[in-house]
Every structure is written in C-alpha cells, then in structure tokens.
Amino acid sequence: MKASNVNQLKNLVSALALACAFAPAMAAMQTVTLAVPGMTCVTCPITVKKAISKVDGVSKTEVNFDKREAVVTFDDSKASVQKLTKATTDAGYPSTIKR
C-alpha cells in the first residue's frame, strides 16, 4: 500500500472516531405542541407540567390553560412524543400532538 493511501486511511479512521465521539452531542432538540383538552381548572397545568418535566430529555415545558396545550422542547435522542403523551396520560390528562 502506498504511503499516501495509508495516510488517507489514517485520516478516515480519525474522522470516523471523532464523529462517533460527538454523535451524542448532535442529537436534535425538538419542540412539539400537545393538545391537552382534559385540563378543566387553572391548577391542572401544574400537574401536566410536572409530569412532562419528569421525562428524561425534556428541557423546557410551557403549559397554557386557556389554549389547553403544552409546548415541550426535548432532546430527541432521550425523549419522544410517545413518552410525552404517556406522561400526561399517566397523570390523568391524555394528550395528542397538536397539528
């Protein structure tokens, strides 16, 4: 194998190792709005926010009683919409993704 090919192979291996090391840092933050129609009083959002905030990967939660919705920002490598809706449902407030 030529020296230039060996150097190219070494560079490729180094680049792949670097990419693997930083792959977790490249997880995407996503924001989703959930419809939470079961919130019937002004204290319901407190329970919904607590439930969502306990999901690993959630970084921000804003719950709006008047709109009956929750806006959630999360790391998609740790959390999912399915986990978020399960958390609200388990707390007594079924939710769906708002489109």
Secondary structure, 3 states (H helix, E strand, C coil): CCHHHHHHHHHHHHHHHHHHHHHHHHCCEEEEEEECCCCCCCCHHHHHHHHHHCCCCEEEEEEECCCCEEEEEEECCCCCHHHHHHHHHHCCCCCEECC
